[in-house]
Amino acid sequence: MPSLTRDHAIDWVVRYGKAWKEQSVPGILGLFTEDGEYVERPYDPENGIYRGIEKYWSTHIQGRERNVEFKHFPEERSPTGDDLVLDDAMATAVVKWEARFEVRQSDEKPWKTVQFLQIAKLRFAPDGRVRHFEEYWHARSFQHAAKGLRDPRARRSRCGEKRKDPMLRSSCCREALMEAQLGPFDREALRLQARAAQPLIDRVGLAYGERTQVPVVYNALSKLKPSDADFVEWYRRVTSHLVEESDMKGIPIVRPSGLFVWDQLRDALRRQLQTLQAQPFALPVTEHGANEPSAERYVMRGAAEPLLYKVIARSWVASQRDLPLILSRDVVAVTDETVKRPLPFVRSREMHVQEGHAVHSTEQESEIFLQKVMDVYQGLCRDLLCLRTSIRSDTGRKTLEVSIPRHGGMEVAAVKIVGSQMAEDFKMTFCTANASGGAVNRACCLSSFSATSRLVAAAICAHGDHLGCVWPPKVAPLQVVIIPLIRSQDRSKDDAGRRSVQQILEWCQEVTQQLASDTRAKSDLEDETPGKKIRHWIGRGVPLLLTVQLAEGEQLANVRMTARDMPGVEATPAFVATPSVAAHETRRQLEEMHRRLQQGMAGDGAPEDEQETDDMAKI
């Protein structure tokens, strides 16, 4: 075809509508090339793209549609040609038409009236026929108009609890997909992965029974990271089991599981700082109102430095032997200012903080001490949270930032040299000897250091995925959960079934007791399906799940271990073990998972001279 014209495209659409209304196979075959593609559903390349129009026409149109009314818009609605777009160089046209007809999917189903508003992309061959046909539509079902637009031919999977995807039969798969809040492209890719893996899974079989797509879906979700657009919403969903909104905006209620992680970090910090001679201290959290110093009205104290430095200057530091003075405390920092867009553990009106102050005789001693403190903070991130960090330097201040993949960095700790000028203002001096041996008073050098509960947020953002948190084993509220896989026939009321159930429950409790001395373990013996239990604990970031089935012998069971950092792949093949062997292997797998997280620490770290950023604050 030397040139694609408007008249040729309109003529093709008119002939297409005539052949459709007459159900004419020769008329349709004359419009398409023999190997032409008919794309009905682009997201379904296996069942929605047809090579050869005859196959599609005989299986989807002929005998299934009747009383067709057809009108094309370039002629009837838009004389200016807005509904017909031509590209002569690519021999392509985009056209628009409307059709109303009756349809049924099988001989047993009733006829339904539907109405289409359709856009079609036509790519023409040199002989004037179409070699590629791709359609998109809005459809209205008159029988179910109240439920919205629907296309009866597309056989699209329905949404919601009552509409189940036939390729994802497992309820835990569907719920995981719904909670993940994926876009249409990621969701469709997951369905195709599950469909491709189905033949192999059906042959091999899994311990999950009918939940055959669980590993496929969980593997894919664990590899998908939240995009910039939904990062904050993803974070709020993931932390919903750690914190809860209170009656006061910007002040959340921290649940035990959320506070446990911070307590682990705080205890580790306390032990490390004690090796640097840090001592605990406490200050009043209230003070008299500024305008009424004698009244019995109190307000929350802001910065701790004014009161602390005044007390230190008055009686805590007098001579060289009182130095260095290193103080550290754990406190909840409070602000009366409004916090815009509060986020748990990131920004709120109350923030858990480890706060420290140090007094040295010289600035050089302060710098050496602050470097040791920074090493403690970095070691905490590396050894407990498996996070890679970078240090940002500014005048007299260094901040520790955790790299969040694809989202910049998050400041989690800082050290600062306050200097001697502040000490002179508070008359904080110490007595020492000068060069001639006489006594002289010199100003102290002040410094401060702090770490916040943003450490918890950094671990969630760096390791989390669309399934939820991924806690490193050393700080996880629960390190191991044991889930018995009880067969439906064993739940029967006969003596043999009850005996089998009792044996597997006793096996789980025995493993839990053997792990209790050094591992935070729990047996989930609730009367729920194993799939729901697995999904529940994976979403809460439990590092290791043990799924257990009864084997021959009262003390033997088939054990399958699933690590949270690869939730669809078993960390070890299924093996038969006694409770003691299972407990030993559990400890080894926890160490192995921690090693893997450290090897794959998220982020590369940013150069120190790069401008300081805080991506969570920008969001």
N, C-alpha and C positions, 0 to 999 in steps of 0.2 A: 504494500500500500504506500504510494508515494507521499501522501499527506493525510493526517487525521483531521477531518472537518467536523463542524458542529452538526451539520445535517446528517452525516454518517452515524454519529453517536446517537442522535435522536432516533434515527431510523432503526438502529439496533435495539434501543429500549422499546420502541413500539412493537417490533417483531417479537421481542422477549415476552412482553405482556400478553400479546395475542396467543403465542404458543402456551403460555401458562394457563390462560383462561380455557383454552381448548384441550388442555392436557395432551398436546401433540408432541410425540417423541421425535418424529422427523423434523418438525419445526425447531425444536430445541437443539438437536444435533447439528443443524445447519448454522447455528450461531456460535458454536464453540469448536475449537480444534480437537482432534482425537485425543491428545494427551493433555488437554487443558485442565488447570487446577480450579476447583471450586472450594473456596475457603468459607465454611459456615461458622466455625468457632476457632479463631486463631490460637487461643490458649490451650487447645486440645489437639495437638498435631497428629495424634494417633487415630482419633475418631471424629475429628472435626474438619479435616482437610481431605478432599476426595480428588484423586487423579482420574479424570475422565468423567464427563458430565452424565453419561448414560447410566453409570452405576448409581450416582446420587439421585438422578431423576426417578429411576425405577424403585429405589428403596425408600425415598423420603417424600416424593411428590405424587407419583402416579397411584391413584386409588386411595390416597389419604387426604386429599384436598378437593373441594368442590365449591361451586358457586363463587368463583373468583371475580372480584371487581378490582380493576387496575387502572391507575392514572399516573402519568409522569408529569413532573412539575415544570420542566423547561417550556412546555407548550401550554399547560393549563393554569399555572400559578405565577410563573416568573418570566414574563416576556423579555426582560432585560438580560436573562441568562445567568442570574445569580446562583441558580441551582444546577448549573452544568459548568464544570471546570475542565478545560482541555490543556494537555501538554503535548504539543505536536512532536517535540524532539524525543520524548519518551514513549510516544504512541499510547498515552494513558488518558482516560477520562474518569471523572468522578461525577456520578449522576445521583438523582434523588427521585424516589417515587413512593406512592402509597397504595396499599392493597388491603382488601377486606375479603375474608373467605371463611369457610368452615373446615375444620381439621380434626382428625382423630389419629391416635398413635397406633392403634391396633383394631382388629375387627371386634374385639370385645368392648372397647371403650366407646363412649357416646361422642357424637359430633359436637364441637365447640366453635363458636364464632370468635374470631380474633381480627385485630386490625393492626397493620404494620405501617410504620413510617421508616423508610429504609434509605441508607446511603450505600452505594456500591462503587468500588474501584475497579475499573475495567482496563486491562492491558491488552491491546490489540496485536494480532499477528500481521505479517505483511499482506496476507490475503483478505484482510478485513474482518476475520473472525476473532473472537476473544480467546486468548490463551491463559489468562489469569483473571479470576473473578473473586473478589473479596467483599463480603457484605457485613454491615453493622446496622442494628435496628433498635427502635423502640416498639414495644408491642403491648397491646391492651387486650386482656381477656374479659369478655363481657360476663362470663359466669362468675368471676372472682374480682370484679372491679374494685371492691372495697379493700382488697388486700394488695393493691398496687399493680404496677405493670409487670407482665410476665410473658415469656415466650414459650409456648407449649412444645415447640419443636426442639429447642436447644437442650432440653433435659438437664438444665443446670441444677447443681446441688443446692438445696434450700439452706436458708440461714436460720439460726436459732436452735433451741433444744429439740424441737419436734422435727426438724428437717436435717437428716443425717446424710453425710457424704458417703456414698456406697464404697468408695475406695479407702475410707478411714473408718472402719467399723468400730474400732475401740473407742469407748467413751473418754478414756484419759487422753487419747490423741486429739479428739475433737475439742475437749476442754483446754488442752495445752495450746492448740492453735488459736482458740478464741481469746485466751488470756494474753497471748503474745502480741496481739494487735498488729498483725502483719499486713503489709500492703497486698494488693491483688497479685502482683508479679511473684513475690516471695511465697505467697500462699499457694499459687498455682504450681510453682516449681516444686513445692513440697509434695503436693498431690501426685505429680508425675514421678517423683522419686519413689514414693510409696507404691505406685502402680508398677514401676519397673522392677522393684525388689520383691513384689508379691510372689511370682513363681518360685524363686529360690527359697523364700521364707516358708512357703507352703510345703516344699519338699523336706526342708531340714527340720522345721518345727522349733518352737521356743518354749521356755519354762512359763511364759506368760499366757499360754493357752491361746484363746481366740484373739488376744491383743497382739496380732502379728506385726502391726505397723509401728509399735512403740519404739523400737530401736531406730528405725528409719526417721521418724519424726523428731525424736529427741536428739539424734545426732545432728540433723539439719538445724534445729532451733538453737543448739549449743554453739554452732558456728556463726550464726547471724548476730551481729552487733546492732544495737539501736542506732537509727539514723539521727542526724542533727535535728530534724523536724520534730521527732517524738521522744527526744532524749529525756526531757524533764518528766513527761508523762510515764515513760518507762521507769524512771527512777522512783517516782511516787508509788507505782504499782509494786515494784520489787520490795520497797521498804514498808509496805502496808502491814506486814506481820511483825515488824520491829518497833514501830511507833504508831500512835493513834492521836487524832486531833482531839484537843481539849476544848473547853468552853472559851478559852482565851486565845485569840488569834495569834499565831506565831509562837505559841508555847505548847509543843506537843507532849503527850504522855509517852514516855519510853517504856516499852514492855521489857520483861525480864530477858528475853533473848537478845534484844538490842543493847541493853545495858551490860550484858555479860561480856560482849566483845570489848567494849570500852574498859571494863574492869580488868580484863586480861592484859590489855595494853598498859593500863595505869599501874598494875602491880609490877609488870616487867620494868616500866620506867622507874618506879620507886626503888626496886632492887639495884638497877644500874646506877641511879643517881646517888644512892648511899655509898657506893664505891668511890664516888667523887666527893665524899664528905658532906653531902647535902643533908640538912636537918629539917624536920617538919615544923611548921608554924601555923598559926591561925590568927585571923583578924576579925573584928566585928563587921558584920555585913550591913549594919545600919549606922546612921549618924544623925545628929540633930538637924532640923530644918535650917536652911541657910539664913533665913531672915528672922528666925526665932530661936537663938541658941539656948535660951533658958527654958523654953517651953517643952512640954512632954510630947513633942511631935517628932517622929523619926521618918527618915527617908532612906532608900537603898543607897549604899555607898557606891560611888563610881570607881575610879582608879584606886588601887591599893597603895601606890607609891607615896603620896603625901603623908599619910599616917605612919606607914612603915618606916620611911626615911627619918621622920621626926623622932620616932622611938629609938631607932638605931643610933642616931646622932646623940641622943640624950644619955643612953646608958649601956647600949650593947657593944659599942666599939670605943675603946679608950686608948689602947696601945697596940704595938705591933703583934703582941701575942694573941690578940683577939681576931687576927686576920689569918687566912681568909674566912669570911662569914658567908656560908652558902645556905640558902633557905629554899624550900620547895613545899608546895601545898597543892591539893586537889580541890577544885572549887567549881561552882556553877556560876559563870559570868552572866550578869543580868543587865539588860538595857531597858530604859523606859521609852526609847524611841521606837517608832513604827518601822517594822521590817517589811520591805516590799517583797512580794513573792517568796515567802519563807519556804525552805526545804529542810527536811529532817537531817540532822547532823552536819548541814552545810551552812545555813544561815537561819537563825531564829532569835527570839528575844532572850532565850536561855541557852547557854552553850557550856558543855562540860569541858573544862580546861585544866591542864597541869601547868601551874605557874611557878616560876622560880626567880629569885633575885640573888645576886652575888656581890660581895664587897671585897675588893683586893687592894693591895697597896699601890700597884702600878698598872698602867694600861696593858703592858706586855703580858703580865700575869692574867689579866682578864681575857686577852685574846687566846692565850693557850688554853684556858679553862673552857671558853666558849667553843673552841674547836673540838674539845673532848665531848662536850654536850651534843654538838652537832653529830659527832660520830655515834653517840648513843641513839639519837633519833634515826639516823640512817640505818644502823644495825637493827633497830626495832622494825622498820619498814621492810628490810631485806629478810630478816630471819623469821619473823612472825607473820607478816602480811604478804610476803613474796612480791614486793613492789619495787620497781626501779625508780630511783629518785634523781633529782638534779638540784644543785645549789645556786641560788640567785644572790648576787652580791650587790649591795648598795652602800652608801656612806654609813659606816658603823653598824650595818644591819645585814644579816644573811637569812634568807628564807629557804626552807626545804619544800620542794614541790614534787608531787607524784605525777607521773605522766599517765594520762588517760587516753587510750587509743582513740584517735580521730576526734578528740575533744580537747586538746591542749593539756594544760596542767592545773593542778589544784594545790594551793598552799596548805600545808598541814602543820608546820612548826616554824619557829623563828628564834634567832638569838640576836641580841643587840647590845652594843657597848653604849651605856648612857654617858660615861665619862666622869671627869672630876668636877666639871662646872656645876652639875646638879648637887654634888656633895658639898661644894663650897656654899651654895645657896642655903642648904640645910645645916651648915656648920658641922658637917660630918668629917672630923679629923681624927688622926691617930698620932700618938706620941712615938717618936723614933729618934735615933741618934744621928747627928750630922757628921760631916767629915772630921771635925775636931773633937768629936766625942760628946758634944753637948746635946741636950734634949731639944727637939724641935717638933712642932705640930705640922703635919702635912694632910692635904685633902685626899680622901679615899677615891678609888675608881669604881664606879658602879656599872653593873651590867644586869641584863635580864634575859630570860629564856622561857619559852612556852611551847606546848603542843596542845592541839584541840581534838575534839571528837570528829573532826574532818578526816582523821585517819580511818575511821569506820566507813565514811562515805567514799573515800578513795579506794578502799578494798572492794566495795560493792561495784563501783563504776569500772574499775580496771579488770575485774575478774568476771563480772556478771554477764549474763546472756539473756536470750528471750525466754528462758525457762525460769529465771530467777537469780538468786545469789549463788556465788561459788565461794564458800568460806575455806580459807586455808586450814588444814587440820588442827594446827596448834591453837587457833583462836575460835574454832567453831563451837557454838553452844552445845551441839550434839555432834560427836564425831562418827558414831556408828549407829545405824538403825537396822534391826533384824526383823525381817518380814517373813512369816510362815506362809507358804503356798499350800493351802489346804484344798484338796480336790472336792468337788461337789458330792461325789459318792461317799467320801469320808465324813461328810456332815450329816449323814443319815443317822437315824435314831438307834440303829442296832449296836450291839456291844462292840463288834469289830471296828466300826467307824468311830465310835467314841474313844476307843483305845488308841487308834491311830492319831486322832487329833490330840489326845492327851500327851502322847509320846513326843510329837513335834513341838508342842508348847513347852514341855519340860526341857527339851533340847535347847530351845531359844533362851529360856530363862537361865539355864546353866552357863551358856556362853556369856550372857550379860553379867552374871556374877563373877566369872573369871576375868572379865575386862574391867570390872568396877574399880580395881585398885589404881589404875593409871590411865583409863580411857573412859570418856563420857559416852556411854552406850545405853541403848534403850531397845526393848522388844515391843513392837507394835502388834498387840494381840487383839485389837479392836475387830469387831465383826463387820468388816468391810471387804470389798474385793481387793486383791493385791494391786491391781492397776491404779486404783484411787490412792492407796497408800504410797506407792512408788511416786506418783505424780506429786502428792502432798509434800513428801520429804525432799524430793529433787528441787521443788520450788523454794524450799527453805535452805538450800545450800548444804545439806548434810554431806560431808565428804565421801562417805562409803555406805552403801546399802548391801545388806546380805539377804538374798532371797533363798529360802530353805525349803526343801521338800524331803519327806520321809524316805529313808532308804532301808535296806534290810538290817535289822538289829535295832535295839532300843536306843543305843548311843551313837548311831550312825545316821547321817543325813547328807543329801545332795546339796551342796552349797554353791551359789553363784554370786560373785562379788562384782558390784558395779560402782566405779569411781565417778564422782560428780564432775570431774573435769572432762570425762568422756562418757556421758550418761547412756549412750546407746550401744556402747562396746564394753563387754565384760573385761575387767582388769585381769582376771585369771579365768581359764576354762573352768567349767563346773567340775567339782571334785567331791568325793565322799570323805567325810571327816568326822572325827569325834569333837566334842566341845573344846577340848584343850588344843587340838590341832587348828581348829577354826579360829580360836582366839589368837594363837601365835601368828597365823597368816593375816589376820585382820591388822595387827600391829605393824606387820611388815608392809602391807598395802597402804596404810596411812603414811608411813615414812616415804614410800615410793611416790605417792601423790604429791606430798610436800616437795619432794625433789623435782618432780616434773613442773610444778608451778614456779619454782625458783629458776629452773632452766629457761622457762618461757616467760620470764618477767615482762609484763606489758610495757611497751614504750621504749624508746631508745635514749631518753634523757635529753634535755635541751642544753645548749651551750650556755655558760654562765653569763656571757655578755649580751644575751638576747633579752629583749624587753620583757619585763615581768608581766605575766598574764595570769588570769584566773578565769577559766572558761565557765565554771559554774556561775560565777558572778555575772558574766556577760549574758548567759542564758536567762 
